[in-house]
Amino acid sequence: MLVTTSTHLEGYKITQHLGIIRGITVRSRGVGGNIMGGLQTVFGGRNSIYTELCETAREEAYELMMQHAQEHGANAVINMRYDANEVMQGVTEVLAYGTAVVVEKV
């Protein structure tokens, strides 16, 4: 599966647009994570606890988006983006989305 944030893929011709696809996950921080993340915040610098949480959420949303694209018969995703929203304090939605397409090499 080819994925790009661009509206086209260099060296490929889009033969079919299959529509918008997405992958969504909702994550929350546990008490232990909040305590450790809070301690890292006090000392400043890179916060590895929250970085890992964000990376895991994005990866899960990305994988779900890829599954959705495959279910629609796509072999590529163009104009891929991420979005995130806080559903409530400590609970975040992460969305990966794009346009599912069928491409062929030119």
URQUI-V626464 format. One record per backbone hydrogen bond with DSSP energy under -0.5 kcal/mol. NH is the residue of the N-H (numbers start at 1). CO is the residue of the C=O. Records with the same first field share a line. If there is no record, write none. Layout:
NH=CO / CO
This chain:
2=75
4=77
10=8
12=9
13=104
15=13 / 102
16=102
18=16 / 100
19=100
21=98
23=96
25=94
27=92
29=90
34=30
35=31
36=32
37=33
38=34
39=35
40=36
41=37
42=38
43=39
44=40
48=46
51=47
52=48
53=49
54=50
55=51
56=52
57=53
58=54
59=55
60=56
61=57
62=58
63=59
64=60
65=61
66=62
67=63
68=64
69=65
70=66
71=67
72=68
73=70
74=69
75=101
76=101
77=2
78=99
79=6
80=4
81=97
83=95
85=93
87=85 / 91
88=91
91=88
92=27
93=85
94=25
95=83
96=23
97=81
98=21
99=78
100=19 / 98
101=76
102=16
104=13
106=11
